[in-house]
Amino acid sequence: MPVEVHIGDIVRLRKVHPCGSYEWRVVRLGADIGLKCLGCGRRVLLPRSTFERRLKSFVTRAAQSDHEQEFHPRGNRPS
């Protein structure tokens, strides 16, 4: 089952980045996960499967935006 990830989450990966940081901010979601290193600012794209294998923990979770909570693909809203 896929891990629930949101833009703005700060995650800790298993291996250290060459700059010495373990922590990354999620900046893009899709088939690939975009991450920005909190140590040096480097941006990388990882396939979702690789990201899920390398994920160790969530440092902080971003609050889910109102748009994401109320999105309904066909416009059907529960009453």
mmCIF file of the N, C-alpha and C atoms, coordinates in Angstrom:
data_MODEL
# 
_entry.id   MODEL 
# 
loop_
_atom_site.group_PDB 
_atom_site.id 
_atom_site.type_symbol 
_atom_site.label_atom_id 
_atom_site.label_alt_id 
_atom_site.label_comp_id 
_atom_site.label_asym_id 
_atom_site.label_entity_id 
_atom_site.label_seq_id 
_atom_site.pdbx_PDB_ins_code 
_atom_site.Cartn_x 
_atom_site.Cartn_y 
_atom_site.Cartn_z 
_atom_site.occupancy 
_atom_site.B_iso_or_equiv 
_atom_site.pdbx_formal_charge 
_atom_site.auth_seq_id 
_atom_site.auth_comp_id 
_atom_site.auth_asym_id 
_atom_site.auth_atom_id 
_atom_site.pdbx_PDB_model_num 
ATOM 1   N N  . MET A 1 1  ? 0.848   -1.184 0.000   1.00 0.00 ? 1  MET A N  1 
ATOM 2   C CA . MET A 1 1  ? 0.000   0.000  0.000   1.00 0.00 ? 1  MET A CA 1 
ATOM 3   C C  . MET A 1 1  ? 0.893   1.247  0.000   1.00 0.00 ? 1  MET A C  1 
ATOM 4   N N  . PRO A 1 2  ? 0.591   2.231  -0.839  1.00 0.00 ? 2  PRO A N  1 
ATOM 5   C CA . PRO A 1 2  ? 1.434   3.435  -0.937  1.00 0.00 ? 2  PRO A CA 1 
ATOM 6   C C  . PRO A 1 2  ? 1.402   4.260  0.355   1.00 0.00 ? 2  PRO A C  1 
ATOM 7   N N  . VAL A 1 3  ? 2.528   4.894  0.635   1.00 0.00 ? 3  VAL A N  1 
ATOM 8   C CA . VAL A 1 3  ? 2.642   5.779  1.782   1.00 0.00 ? 3  VAL A CA 1 
ATOM 9   C C  . VAL A 1 3  ? 1.951   7.092  1.435   1.00 0.00 ? 3  VAL A C  1 
ATOM 10  N N  . GLU A 1 4  ? 1.197   7.646  2.382   1.00 0.00 ? 4  GLU A N  1 
ATOM 11  C CA . GLU A 1 4  ? 0.524   8.925  2.142   1.00 0.00 ? 4  GLU A CA 1 
ATOM 12  C C  . GLU A 1 4  ? 1.505   10.061 2.390   1.00 0.00 ? 4  GLU A C  1 
ATOM 13  N N  . VAL A 1 5  ? 1.811   10.791 1.326   1.00 0.00 ? 5  VAL A N  1 
ATOM 14  C CA . VAL A 1 5  ? 2.788   11.878 1.376   1.00 0.00 ? 5  VAL A CA 1 
ATOM 15  C C  . VAL A 1 5  ? 2.123   13.141 0.850   1.00 0.00 ? 5  VAL A C  1 
ATOM 16  N N  . HIS A 1 6  ? 2.439   14.274 1.444   1.00 0.00 ? 6  HIS A N  1 
ATOM 17  C CA . HIS A 1 6  ? 1.895   15.561 1.013   1.00 0.00 ? 6  HIS A CA 1 
ATOM 18  C C  . HIS A 1 6  ? 3.034   16.526 0.735   1.00 0.00 ? 6  HIS A C  1 
ATOM 19  N N  . ILE A 1 7  ? 2.777   17.486 -0.138  1.00 0.00 ? 7  ILE A N  1 
ATOM 20  C CA . ILE A 1 7  ? 3.758   18.529 -0.412  1.00 0.00 ? 7  ILE A CA 1 
ATOM 21  C C  . ILE A 1 7  ? 3.987   19.318 0.874   1.00 0.00 ? 7  ILE A C  1 
ATOM 22  N N  . GLY A 1 8  ? 5.241   19.533 1.199   1.00 0.00 ? 8  GLY A N  1 
ATOM 23  C CA . GLY A 1 8  ? 5.601   20.256 2.416   1.00 0.00 ? 8  GLY A CA 1 
ATOM 24  C C  . GLY A 1 8  ? 6.019   19.347 3.557   1.00 0.00 ? 8  GLY A C  1 
ATOM 25  N N  . ASP A 1 9  ? 5.788   18.033 3.440   1.00 0.00 ? 9  ASP A N  1 
ATOM 26  C CA . ASP A 1 9  ? 6.258   17.096 4.462   1.00 0.00 ? 9  ASP A CA 1 
ATOM 27  C C  . ASP A 1 9  ? 7.778   17.132 4.504   1.00 0.00 ? 9  ASP A C  1 
ATOM 28  N N  . ILE A 1 10 ? 8.339   16.982 5.686   1.00 0.00 ? 10 ILE A N  1 
ATOM 29  C CA . ILE A 1 10 ? 9.783   16.846 5.830   1.00 0.00 ? 10 ILE A CA 1 
ATOM 30  C C  . ILE A 1 10 ? 10.047  15.404 6.233   1.00 0.00 ? 10 ILE A C  1 
ATOM 31  N N  . VAL A 1 11 ? 10.876  14.736 5.427   1.00 0.00 ? 11 VAL A N  1 
ATOM 32  C CA . VAL A 1 11 ? 11.128  13.311 5.626   1.00 0.00 ? 11 VAL A CA 1 
ATOM 33  C C  . VAL A 1 11 ? 12.600  13.062 5.913   1.00 0.00 ? 11 VAL A C  1 
ATOM 34  N N  . ARG A 1 12 ? 12.873  11.942 6.585   1.00 0.00 ? 12 ARG A N  1 
ATOM 35  C CA . ARG A 1 12 ? 14.246  11.512 6.850   1.00 0.00 ? 12 ARG A CA 1 
ATOM 36  C C  . ARG A 1 12 ? 14.466  10.246 6.033   1.00 0.00 ? 12 ARG A C  1 
ATOM 37  N N  . LEU A 1 13 ? 15.526  10.257 5.211   1.00 0.00 ? 13 LEU A N  1 
ATOM 38  C CA . LEU A 1 13 ? 15.861  9.094  4.401   1.00 0.00 ? 13 LEU A CA 1 
ATOM 39  C C  . LEU A 1 13 ? 16.943  8.274  5.098   1.00 0.00 ? 13 LEU A C  1 
ATOM 40  N N  . ARG A 1 14 ? 17.096  7.025  4.666   1.00 0.00 ? 14 ARG A N  1 
ATOM 41  C CA . ARG A 1 14 ? 18.010  6.098  5.333   1.00 0.00 ? 14 ARG A CA 1 
ATOM 42  C C  . ARG A 1 14 ? 19.487  6.450  5.141   1.00 0.00 ? 14 ARG A C  1 
ATOM 43  N N  . LYS A 1 15 ? 19.851  6.954  3.971   1.00 0.00 ? 15 LYS A N  1 
ATOM 44  C CA . LYS A 1 15 ? 21.257  7.272  3.710   1.00 0.00 ? 15 LYS A CA 1 
ATOM 45  C C  . LYS A 1 15 ? 21.477  8.781  3.759   1.00 0.00 ? 15 LYS A C  1 
ATOM 46  N N  . VAL A 1 16 ? 22.641  9.163  4.216   1.00 0.00 ? 16 VAL A N  1 
ATOM 47  C CA . VAL A 1 16 ? 22.990  10.577 4.312   1.00 0.00 ? 16 VAL A CA 1 
ATOM 48  C C  . VAL A 1 16 ? 23.309  11.139 2.924   1.00 0.00 ? 16 VAL A C  1 
ATOM 49  N N  . HIS A 1 17 ? 22.922  12.385 2.688   1.00 0.00 ? 17 HIS A N  1 
ATOM 50  C CA . HIS A 1 17 ? 23.267  13.101 1.461   1.00 0.00 ? 17 HIS A CA 1 
ATOM 51  C C  . HIS A 1 17 ? 24.735  13.520 1.579   1.00 0.00 ? 17 HIS A C  1 
ATOM 52  N N  . PRO A 1 18 ? 25.474  13.652 0.487   1.00 0.00 ? 18 PRO A N  1 
ATOM 53  C CA . PRO A 1 18 ? 26.892  14.047 0.573   1.00 0.00 ? 18 PRO A CA 1 
ATOM 54  C C  . PRO A 1 18 ? 27.145  15.333 1.366   1.00 0.00 ? 18 PRO A C  1 
ATOM 55  N N  . CYS A 1 19 ? 26.150  16.211 1.473   1.00 0.00 ? 19 CYS A N  1 
ATOM 56  C CA . CYS A 1 19 ? 26.343  17.448 2.248   1.00 0.00 ? 19 CYS A CA 1 
ATOM 57  C C  . CYS A 1 19 ? 26.252  17.180 3.752   1.00 0.00 ? 19 CYS A C  1 
ATOM 58  N N  . GLY A 1 20 ? 25.787  15.991 4.145   1.00 0.00 ? 20 GLY A N  1 
ATOM 59  C CA . GLY A 1 20 ? 25.707  15.639 5.560   1.00 0.00 ? 20 GLY A CA 1 
ATOM 60  C C  . GLY A 1 20 ? 24.305  15.626 6.135   1.00 0.00 ? 20 GLY A C  1 
ATOM 61  N N  . SER A 1 21 ? 23.303  15.991 5.349   1.00 0.00 ? 21 SER A N  1 
ATOM 62  C CA . SER A 1 21 ? 21.933  16.058 5.836   1.00 0.00 ? 21 SER A CA 1 
ATOM 63  C C  . SER A 1 21 ? 21.160  14.772 5.532   1.00 0.00 ? 21 SER A C  1 
ATOM 64  N N  . TYR A 1 22 ? 20.268  14.403 6.436   1.00 0.00 ? 22 TYR A N  1 
ATOM 65  C CA . TYR A 1 22 ? 19.364  13.269 6.229   1.00 0.00 ? 22 TYR A CA 1 
ATOM 66  C C  . TYR A 1 22 ? 17.954  13.744 5.857   1.00 0.00 ? 22 TYR A C  1 
ATOM 67  N N  . GLU A 1 23 ? 17.663  15.023 6.030   1.00 0.00 ? 23 GLU A N  1 
ATOM 68  C CA . GLU A 1 23 ? 16.287  15.517 5.930   1.00 0.00 ? 23 GLU A CA 1 
ATOM 69  C C  . GLU A 1 23 ? 16.015  16.219 4.602   1.00 0.00 ? 23 GLU A C  1 
ATOM 70  N N  . TRP A 1 24 ? 14.805  15.956 4.088   1.00 0.00 ? 24 TRP A N  1 
ATOM 71  C CA . TRP A 1 24 ? 14.367  16.466 2.786   1.00 0.00 ? 24 TRP A CA 1 
ATOM 72  C C  . TRP A 1 24 ? 12.935  16.980 2.892   1.00 0.00 ? 24 TRP A C  1 
ATOM 73  N N  . ARG A 1 25 ? 12.614  18.021 2.086   1.00 0.00 ? 25 ARG A N  1 
ATOM 74  C CA . ARG A 1 25 ? 11.243  18.531 1.999   1.00 0.00 ? 25 ARG A CA 1 
ATOM 75  C C  . ARG A 1 25 ? 10.628  18.022 0.694   1.00 0.00 ? 25 ARG A C  1 
ATOM 76  N N  . VAL A 1 26 ? 9.387   17.535 0.753   1.00 0.00 ? 26 VAL A N  1 
ATOM 77  C CA . VAL A 1 26 ? 8.674   17.068 -0.434  1.00 0.00 ? 26 VAL A CA 1 
ATOM 78  C C  . VAL A 1 26 ? 8.174   18.289 -1.198  1.00 0.00 ? 26 VAL A C  1 
ATOM 79  N N  . VAL A 1 27 ? 8.576   18.415 -2.479  1.00 0.00 ? 27 VAL A N  1 
ATOM 80  C CA . VAL A 1 27 ? 8.192   19.574 -3.284  1.00 0.00 ? 27 VAL A CA 1 
ATOM 81  C C  . VAL A 1 27 ? 7.369   19.195 -4.513  1.00 0.00 ? 27 VAL A C  1 
ATOM 82  N N  . ARG A 1 28 ? 7.248   17.904 -4.824  1.00 0.00 ? 28 ARG A N  1 
ATOM 83  C CA . ARG A 1 28 ? 6.490   17.471 -6.003  1.00 0.00 ? 28 ARG A CA 1 
ATOM 84  C C  . ARG A 1 28 ? 5.959   16.075 -5.746  1.00 0.00 ? 28 ARG A C  1 
ATOM 85  N N  . LEU A 1 29 ? 4.727   15.829 -6.186  1.00 0.00 ? 29 LEU A N  1 
ATOM 86  C CA . LEU A 1 29 ? 4.110   14.509 -6.065  1.00 0.00 ? 29 LEU A CA 1 
ATOM 87  C C  . LEU A 1 29 ? 3.634   14.039 -7.418  1.00 0.00 ? 29 LEU A C  1 
ATOM 88  N N  . GLY A 1 30 ? 3.658   12.763 -7.614  1.00 0.00 ? 30 GLY A N  1 
ATOM 89  C CA . GLY A 1 30 ? 3.217   12.138 -8.859  1.00 0.00 ? 30 GLY A CA 1 
ATOM 90  C C  . GLY A 1 30 ? 3.840   10.761 -8.928  1.00 0.00 ? 30 GLY A C  1 
ATOM 91  N N  . ALA A 1 31 ? 4.125   10.289 -10.128 1.00 0.00 ? 31 ALA A N  1 
ATOM 92  C CA . ALA A 1 31 ? 4.815   9.008  -10.273 1.00 0.00 ? 31 ALA A CA 1 
ATOM 93  C C  . ALA A 1 31 ? 6.214   9.124  -9.681  1.00 0.00 ? 31 ALA A C  1 
ATOM 94  N N  . ASP A 1 32 ? 6.799   10.325 -9.762  1.00 0.00 ? 32 ASP A N  1 
ATOM 95  C CA . ASP A 1 32 ? 8.077   10.627 -9.130  1.00 0.00 ? 32 ASP A CA 1 
ATOM 96  C C  . ASP A 1 32 ? 7.824   11.565 -7.960  1.00 0.00 ? 32 ASP A C  1 
ATOM 97  N N  . ILE A 1 33 ? 8.636   11.456 -6.936  1.00 0.00 ? 33 ILE A N  1 
ATOM 98  C CA . ILE A 1 33 ? 8.554   12.346 -5.779  1.00 0.00 ? 33 ILE A CA 1 
ATOM 99  C C  . ILE A 1 33 ? 9.714   13.326 -5.872  1.00 0.00 ? 33 ILE A C  1 
ATOM 100 N N  . GLY A 1 34 ? 9.408   14.624 -5.849  1.00 0.00 ? 34 GLY A N  1 
ATOM 101 C CA . GLY A 1 34 ? 10.444  15.653 -5.862  1.00 0.00 ? 34 GLY A CA 1 
ATOM 102 C C  . GLY A 1 34 ? 10.834  16.002 -4.442  1.00 0.00 ? 34 GLY A C  1 
ATOM 103 N N  . LEU A 1 35 ? 12.131  16.015 -4.175  1.00 0.00 ? 35 LEU A N  1 
ATOM 104 C CA . LEU A 1 35 ? 12.653  16.318 -2.845  1.00 0.00 ? 35 LEU A CA 1 
ATOM 105 C C  . LEU A 1 35 ? 13.677  17.436 -2.925  1.00 0.00 ? 35 LEU A C  1 
ATOM 106 N N  . LYS A 1 36 ? 13.712  18.258 -1.875  1.00 0.00 ? 36 LYS A N  1 
ATOM 107 C CA . LYS A 1 36 ? 14.719  19.317 -1.773  1.00 0.00 ? 36 LYS A CA 1 
ATOM 108 C C  . LYS A 1 36 ? 15.489  19.092 -0.473  1.00 0.00 ? 36 LYS A C  1 
ATOM 109 N N  . CYS A 1 37 ? 16.810  18.988 -0.582  1.00 0.00 ? 37 CYS A N  1 
ATOM 110 C CA . CYS A 1 37 ? 17.666  18.768 0.587   1.00 0.00 ? 37 CYS A CA 1 
ATOM 111 C C  . CYS A 1 37 ? 17.611  19.994 1.495   1.00 0.00 ? 37 CYS A C  1 
ATOM 112 N N  . LEU A 1 38 ? 17.407  19.758 2.786   1.00 0.00 ? 38 LEU A N  1 
ATOM 113 C CA . LEU A 1 38 ? 17.364  20.873 3.727   1.00 0.00 ? 38 LEU A CA 1 
ATOM 114 C C  . LEU A 1 38 ? 18.761  21.332 4.132   1.00 0.00 ? 38 LEU A C  1 
ATOM 115 N N  . GLY A 1 39 ? 19.777  20.588 3.751   1.00 0.00 ? 39 GLY A N  1 
ATOM 116 C CA . GLY A 1 39 ? 21.150  20.985 4.053   1.00 0.00 ? 39 GLY A CA 1 
ATOM 117 C C  . GLY A 1 39 ? 21.726  21.922 3.012   1.00 0.00 ? 39 GLY A C  1 
ATOM 118 N N  . CYS A 1 40 ? 21.645  21.513 1.741   1.00 0.00 ? 40 CYS A N  1 
ATOM 119 C CA . CYS A 1 40 ? 22.306  22.286 0.682   1.00 0.00 ? 40 CYS A CA 1 
ATOM 120 C C  . CYS A 1 40 ? 21.339  22.850 -0.363  1.00 0.00 ? 40 CYS A C  1 
ATOM 121 N N  . GLY A 1 41 ? 20.063  22.430 -0.342  1.00 0.00 ? 41 GLY A N  1 
ATOM 122 C CA . GLY A 1 41 ? 19.094  22.959 -1.294  1.00 0.00 ? 41 GLY A CA 1 
ATOM 123 C C  . GLY A 1 41 ? 19.025  22.203 -2.605  1.00 0.00 ? 41 GLY A C  1 
ATOM 124 N N  . ARG A 1 42 ? 19.781  21.133 -2.750  1.00 0.00 ? 42 ARG A N  1 
ATOM 125 C CA . ARG A 1 42 ? 19.773  20.325 -3.970  1.00 0.00 ? 42 ARG A CA 1 
ATOM 126 C C  . ARG A 1 42 ? 18.396  19.704 -4.167  1.00 0.00 ? 42 ARG A C  1 
ATOM 127 N N  . ARG A 1 43 ? 17.927  19.661 -5.422  1.00 0.00 ? 43 ARG A N  1 
ATOM 128 C CA . ARG A 1 43 ? 16.640  19.042 -5.746  1.00 0.00 ? 43 ARG A CA 1 
ATOM 129 C C  . ARG A 1 43 ? 16.861  17.747 -6.500  1.00 0.00 ? 43 ARG A C  1 
ATOM 130 N N  . VAL A 1 44 ? 16.091  16.715 -6.147  1.00 0.00 ? 44 VAL A N  1 
ATOM 131 C CA . VAL A 1 44 ? 16.178  15.431 -6.835  1.00 0.00 ? 44 VAL A CA 1 
ATOM 132 C C  . VAL A 1 44 ? 14.773  14.899 -7.079  1.00 0.00 ? 44 VAL A C  1 
ATOM 133 N N  . LEU A 1 45 ? 14.652  14.034 -8.073  1.00 0.00 ? 45 LEU A N  1 
ATOM 134 C CA . LEU A 1 45 ? 13.414  13.305 -8.341  1.00 0.00 ? 45 LEU A CA 1 
ATOM 135 C C  . LEU A 1 45 ? 13.691  11.825 -8.118  1.00 0.00 ? 45 LEU A C  1 
ATOM 136 N N  . LEU A 1 46 ? 12.849  11.179 -7.325  1.00 0.00 ? 46 LEU A N  1 
ATOM 137 C CA . LEU A 1 46 ? 12.965  9.744  -7.091  1.00 0.00 ? 46 LEU A CA 1 
ATOM 138 C C  . LEU A 1 46 ? 11.675  9.070  -7.525  1.00 0.00 ? 46 LEU A C  1 
ATOM 139 N N  . PRO A 1 47 ? 11.763  7.927  -8.191  1.00 0.00 ? 47 PRO A N  1 
ATOM 140 C CA . PRO A 1 47 ? 10.536  7.164  -8.442  1.00 0.00 ? 47 PRO A CA 1 
ATOM 141 C C  . PRO A 1 47 ? 9.870   6.847  -7.098  1.00 0.00 ? 47 PRO A C  1 
ATOM 142 N N  . ARG A 1 48 ? 8.554   6.815  -7.078  1.00 0.00 ? 48 ARG A N  1 
ATOM 143 C CA . ARG A 1 48 ? 7.815   6.593  -5.837  1.00 0.00 ? 48 ARG A CA 1 
ATOM 144 C C  . ARG A 1 48 ? 8.275   5.309  -5.126  1.00 0.00 ? 48 ARG A C  1 
ATOM 145 N N  . SER A 1 49 ? 8.515   4.246  -5.878  1.00 0.00 ? 49 SER A N  1 
ATOM 146 C CA . SER A 1 49 ? 8.928   2.978  -5.265  1.00 0.00 ? 49 SER A CA 1 
ATOM 147 C C  . SER A 1 49 ? 10.283  3.118  -4.561  1.00 0.00 ? 49 SER A C  1 
ATOM 148 N N  . THR A 1 50 ? 11.209  3.840  -5.170  1.00 0.00 ? 50 THR A N  1 
ATOM 149 C CA . THR A 1 50 ? 12.520  4.070  -4.553  1.00 0.00 ? 50 THR A CA 1 
ATOM 150 C C  . THR A 1 50 ? 12.374  4.941  -3.310  1.00 0.00 ? 50 THR A C  1 
ATOM 151 N N  . PHE A 1 51 ? 11.550  5.979  -3.411  1.00 0.00 ? 51 PHE A N  1 
ATOM 152 C CA . PHE A 1 51 ? 11.308  6.863  -2.266  1.00 0.00 ? 51 PHE A CA 1 
ATOM 153 C C  . PHE A 1 51 ? 10.766  6.066  -1.081  1.00 0.00 ? 51 PHE A C  1 
ATOM 154 N N  . GLU A 1 52 ? 9.793   5.187  -1.326  1.00 0.00 ? 52 GLU A N  1 
ATOM 155 C CA . GLU A 1 52 ? 9.185   4.415  -0.240  1.00 0.00 ? 52 GLU A CA 1 
ATOM 156 C C  . GLU A 1 52 ? 10.192  3.458  0.398   1.00 0.00 ? 52 GLU A C  1 
ATOM 157 N N  . ARG A 1 53 ? 11.110  2.910  -0.381  1.00 0.00 ? 53 ARG A N  1 
ATOM 158 C CA . ARG A 1 53 ? 12.149  2.029  0.168   1.00 0.00 ? 53 ARG A CA 1 
ATOM 159 C C  . ARG A 1 53 ? 13.137  2.812  1.031   1.00 0.00 ? 53 ARG A C  1 
ATOM 160 N N  . ARG A 1 54 ? 13.493  4.019  0.598   1.00 0.00 ? 54 ARG A N  1 
ATOM 161 C CA . ARG A 1 54 ? 14.504  4.820  1.297   1.00 0.00 ? 54 ARG A CA 1 
ATOM 162 C C  . ARG A 1 54 ? 13.953  5.611  2.471   1.00 0.00 ? 54 ARG A C  1 
ATOM 163 N N  . LEU A 1 55 ? 12.632  5.752  2.566   1.00 0.00 ? 55 LEU A N  1 
ATOM 164 C CA . LEU A 1 55 ? 12.008  6.536  3.628   1.00 0.00 ? 55 LEU A CA 1 
ATOM 165 C C  . LEU A 1 55 ? 12.231  5.870  4.983   1.00 0.00 ? 55 LEU A C  1 
ATOM 166 N N  . LYS A 1 56 ? 12.747  6.640  5.919   1.00 0.00 ? 56 LYS A N  1 
ATOM 167 C CA . LYS A 1 56 ? 12.946  6.127  7.276   1.00 0.00 ? 56 LYS A CA 1 
ATOM 168 C C  . LYS A 1 56 ? 11.838  6.622  8.192   1.00 0.00 ? 56 LYS A C  1 
ATOM 169 N N  . SER A 1 57 ? 11.541  7.933  8.153   1.00 0.00 ? 57 SER A N  1 
ATOM 170 C CA . SER A 1 57 ? 10.485  8.483  9.005   1.00 0.00 ? 57 SER A CA 1 
ATOM 171 C C  . SER A 1 57 ? 10.063  9.855  8.500   1.00 0.00 ? 57 SER A C  1 
ATOM 172 N N  . PHE A 1 58 ? 8.949   10.333 9.060   1.00 0.00 ? 58 PHE A N  1 
ATOM 173 C CA . PHE A 1 58 ? 8.489   11.690 8.808   1.00 0.00 ? 58 PHE A CA 1 
ATOM 174 C C  . PHE A 1 58 ? 8.943   12.551 9.974   1.00 0.00 ? 58 PHE A C  1 
ATOM 175 N N  . VAL A 1 59 ? 9.632   13.650 9.686   1.00 0.00 ? 59 VAL A N  1 
ATOM 176 C CA . VAL A 1 59 ? 10.068  14.578 10.726  1.00 0.00 ? 59 VAL A CA 1 
ATOM 177 C C  . VAL A 1 59 ? 8.890   15.462 11.092  1.00 0.00 ? 59 VAL A C  1 
ATOM 178 N N  . THR A 1 60 ? 8.268   16.087 10.078  1.00 0.00 ? 60 THR A N  1 
ATOM 179 C CA . THR A 1 60 ? 7.037   16.851 10.285  1.00 0.00 ? 60 THR A CA 1 
ATOM 180 C C  . THR A 1 60 ? 6.106   16.560 9.127   1.00 0.00 ? 60 THR A C  1 
ATOM 181 N N  . ARG A 1 61 ? 4.826   16.612 9.407   1.00 0.00 ? 61 ARG A N  1 
ATOM 182 C CA . ARG A 1 61 ? 3.818   16.394 8.382   1.00 0.00 ? 61 ARG A CA 1 
ATOM 183 C C  . ARG A 1 61 ? 3.176   17.730 8.048   1.00 0.00 ? 61 ARG A C  1 
ATOM 184 N N  . ALA A 1 62 ? 3.009   18.004 6.759   1.00 0.00 ? 62 ALA A N  1 
ATOM 185 C CA . ALA A 1 62 ? 2.339   19.231 6.322   1.00 0.00 ? 62 ALA A CA 1 
ATOM 186 C C  . ALA A 1 62 ? 0.836   19.041 6.484   1.00 0.00 ? 62 ALA A C  1 
ATOM 187 N N  . ALA A 1 63 ? 0.144   20.098 6.834   1.00 0.00 ? 63 ALA A N  1 
ATOM 188 C CA . ALA A 1 63 ? -1.311  20.033 6.926   1.00 0.00 ? 63 ALA A CA 1 
ATOM 189 C C  . ALA A 1 63 ? -1.869  19.898 5.528   1.00 0.00 ? 63 ALA A C  1 
ATOM 190 N N  . GLN A 1 64 ? -2.870  19.047 5.376   1.00 0.00 ? 64 GLN A N  1 
ATOM 191 C CA . GLN A 1 64 ? -3.491  18.854 4.068   1.00 0.00 ? 64 GLN A CA 1 
ATOM 192 C C  . GLN A 1 64 ? -4.298  20.102 3.741   1.00 0.00 ? 64 GLN A C  1 
ATOM 193 N N  . SER A 1 65 ? -4.100  20.646 2.536   1.00 0.00 ? 65 SER A N  1 
ATOM 194 C CA . SER A 1 65 ? -4.777  21.886 2.164   1.00 0.00 ? 65 SER A CA 1 
ATOM 195 C C  . SER A 1 65 ? -6.266  21.648 1.958   1.00 0.00 ? 65 SER A C  1 
ATOM 196 N N  . ASP A 1 66 ? -7.056  22.732 2.021   1.00 0.00 ? 66 ASP A N  1 
ATOM 197 C CA . ASP A 1 66 ? -8.504  22.629 1.819   1.00 0.00 ? 66 ASP A CA 1 
ATOM 198 C C  . ASP A 1 66 ? -8.832  22.091 0.439   1.00 0.00 ? 66 ASP A C  1 
ATOM 199 N N  . HIS A 1 67 ? -8.031  22.485 -0.570  1.00 0.00 ? 67 HIS A N  1 
ATOM 200 C CA . HIS A 1 67 ? -8.278  22.023 -1.938  1.00 0.00 ? 67 HIS A CA 1 
ATOM 201 C C  . HIS A 1 67 ? -8.150  20.501 -2.018  1.00 0.00 ? 67 HIS A C  1 
ATOM 202 N N  . GLU A 1 68 ? -7.128  19.925 -1.389  1.00 0.00 ? 68 GLU A N  1 
ATOM 203 C CA . GLU A 1 68 ? -6.932  18.475 -1.429  1.00 0.00 ? 68 GLU A CA 1 
ATOM 204 C C  . GLU A 1 68 ? -8.043  17.750 -0.685  1.00 0.00 ? 68 GLU A C  1 
ATOM 205 N N  . GLN A 1 69 ? -8.557  18.337 0.398   1.00 0.00 ? 69 GLN A N  1 
ATOM 206 C CA . GLN A 1 69 ? -9.596  17.693 1.182   1.00 0.00 ? 69 GLN A CA 1 
ATOM 207 C C  . GLN A 1 69 ? -10.924 17.663 0.432   1.00 0.00 ? 69 GLN A C  1 
ATOM 208 N N  . GLU A 1 70 ? -11.220 18.694 -0.351  1.00 0.00 ? 70 GLU A N  1 
ATOM 209 C CA . GLU A 1 70 ? -12.512 18.809 -0.995  1.00 0.00 ? 70 GLU A CA 1 
ATOM 210 C C  . GLU A 1 70 ? -12.507 18.412 -2.456  1.00 0.00 ? 70 GLU A C  1 
ATOM 211 N N  . PHE A 1 71 ? -11.414 17.912 -2.981  1.00 0.00 ? 71 PHE A N  1 
ATOM 212 C CA . PHE A 1 71 ? -11.334 17.558 -4.388  1.00 0.00 ? 71 PHE A CA 1 
ATOM 213 C C  . PHE A 1 71 ? -12.154 16.316 -4.690  1.00 0.00 ? 71 PHE A C  1 
ATOM 214 N N  . HIS A 1 72 ? -13.037 16.439 -5.669  1.00 0.00 ? 72 HIS A N  1 
ATOM 215 C CA . HIS A 1 72 ? -13.837 15.314 -6.140  1.00 0.00 ? 72 HIS A CA 1 
ATOM 216 C C  . HIS A 1 72 ? -13.753 15.310 -7.660  1.00 0.00 ? 72 HIS A C  1 
ATOM 217 N N  . PRO A 1 73 ? -13.196 14.264 -8.266  1.00 0.00 ? 73 PRO A N  1 
ATOM 218 C CA . PRO A 1 73 ? -12.907 14.266 -9.694  1.00 0.00 ? 73 PRO A CA 1 
ATOM 219 C C  . PRO A 1 73 ? -14.096 14.552 -10.595 1.00 0.00 ? 73 PRO A C  1 
ATOM 220 N N  . ARG A 1 74 ? -15.276 14.130 -10.225 1.00 0.00 ? 74 ARG A N  1 
ATOM 221 C CA . ARG A 1 74 ? -16.441 14.341 -11.083 1.00 0.00 ? 74 ARG A CA 1 
ATOM 222 C C  . ARG A 1 74 ? -17.344 15.453 -10.590 1.00 0.00 ? 74 ARG A C  1 
ATOM 223 N N  . GLY A 1 75 ? -16.886 16.171 -9.623  1.00 0.00 ? 75 GLY A N  1 
ATOM 224 C CA . GLY A 1 75 ? -17.687 17.279 -9.120  1.00 0.00 ? 75 GLY A CA 1 
ATOM 225 C C  . GLY A 1 75 ? -18.766 16.845 -8.138  1.00 0.00 ? 75 GLY A C  1 
ATOM 226 N N  . ASN A 1 76 ? -18.844 15.549 -7.824  1.00 0.00 ? 76 ASN A N  1 
ATOM 227 C CA . ASN A 1 76 ? -19.837 15.067 -6.880  1.00 0.00 ? 76 ASN A CA 1 
ATOM 228 C C  . ASN A 1 76 ? -19.380 15.386 -5.463  1.00 0.00 ? 76 ASN A C  1 
ATOM 229 N N  . ARG A 1 77 ? -20.187 16.073 -4.744  1.00 0.00 ? 77 ARG A N  1 
ATOM 230 C CA . ARG A 1 77 ? -19.856 16.400 -3.364  1.00 0.00 ? 77 ARG A CA 1 
ATOM 231 C C  . ARG A 1 77 ? -20.826 15.681 -2.445  1.00 0.00 ? 77 ARG A C  1 
ATOM 232 N N  . PRO A 1 78 ? -20.312 15.080 -1.395  1.00 0.00 ? 78 PRO A N  1 
ATOM 233 C CA . PRO A 1 78 ? -21.223 14.411 -0.473  1.00 0.00 ? 78 PRO A CA 1 
ATOM 234 C C  . PRO A 1 78 ? -22.143 15.415 0.208   1.00 0.00 ? 78 PRO A C  1 
ATOM 235 N N  . SER A 1 79 ? -23.382 15.028 0.463   1.00 0.00 ? 79 SER A N  1 
ATOM 236 C CA . SER A 1 79 ? -24.306 15.971 1.102   1.00 0.00 ? 79 SER A CA 1 
ATOM 237 C C  . SER A 1 79 ? -24.352 15.816 2.592   1.00 0.00 ? 79 SER A C  1 
# 
